[in-house]
Amino acid sequence: MLLEFWTVSTQYSGRAPPPAHAPEAWAHLTLLIGLTVLIEEMRHSWRSISEVVVAHQSGSLNRVQKDGGSSNGPPWTAHMAS
């Protein structure tokens, strides 16, 4: 019975059917890709946060322009100026 199914499935598709563990492999691959994207996004966010902290500690965010934004940062950091 199994041999008949194998023969029929390979004769119509031209190749063997995928192994039984294929869905599990796709799930692992999807999880790996998702975790990689998440880690890269976290690294990017952490870099942005640390740049703002360093700029604030060095005093470069204390120079406020007339439009309310700082000279080296986005406008929403203007309230950090002394």
C-alpha positions in Angstrom: 0.0 0.0 0.0 2.7 2.5 1.0 4.8 1.4 -1.9 1.9 2.0 -4.3 1.4 5.5 -2.9 5.1 6.3 -3.2 5.2 5.1 -6.8 2.1 7.0 -7.8 3.1 10.2 -6.1 6.6 10.2 -7.6 5.4 9.3 -11.1 3.1 12.4 -11.2 5.3 15.0 -9.5 8.6 13.9 -11.0 10.2 13.9 -7.6 9.8 12.2 -4.2 7.3 13.7 -1.7 8.8 15.9 1.1 10.0 14.1 4.2 7.7 13.9 7.2 9.8 16.4 9.2 9.4 19.2 6.6 6.7 21.2 8.5 8.9 21.1 11.6 11.9 22.3 9.6 9.9 25.2 8.2 8.7 26.1 11.7 12.3 26.2 12.9 13.4 28.3 9.9 10.6 30.8 10.5 11.4 31.1 14.1 15.1 31.6 13.4 14.3 34.3 10.8 11.9 36.0 13.3 14.5 36.0 16.1 17.2 37.4 13.8 14.9 40.3 12.8 14.0 40.9 16.4 17.6 41.0 17.5 18.6 43.4 14.8 15.7 45.7 15.6 16.7 45.6 19.3 20.3 46.4 18.4 19.2 49.3 16.3 16.9 50.7 19.0 19.6 50.2 21.7 22.1 52.1 19.5 19.7 55.0 19.0 19.0 55.2 22.8 22.6 55.0 23.7 23.4 57.8 21.2 20.8 60.1 22.8 22.2 59.3 26.3 25.8 60.0 25.3 24.8 63.3 23.6 22.8 64.3 26.7 25.7 63.5 29.0 28.2 65.4 26.8 25.9 68.5 26.9 25.2 68.7 23.2 21.5 68.4 23.8 21.6 71.5 26.0 22.0 73.8 23.0 18.3 74.6 22.1 17.5 76.2 18.7 14.8 78.8 18.3 12.4 76.3 16.8 12.5 74.2 20.0 14.7 71.4 18.7 18.2 70.8 19.8 21.1 71.4 17.5 22.1 67.7 17.6 18.9 65.9 18.3 15.2 65.6 17.5 12.8 68.3 18.6 11.3 66.1 21.3 14.6 66.2 23.2 14.3 70.0 23.7 12.7 69.5 27.1 16.0 67.9 28.3 17.8 71.2 27.9 18.6 73.2 31.0 
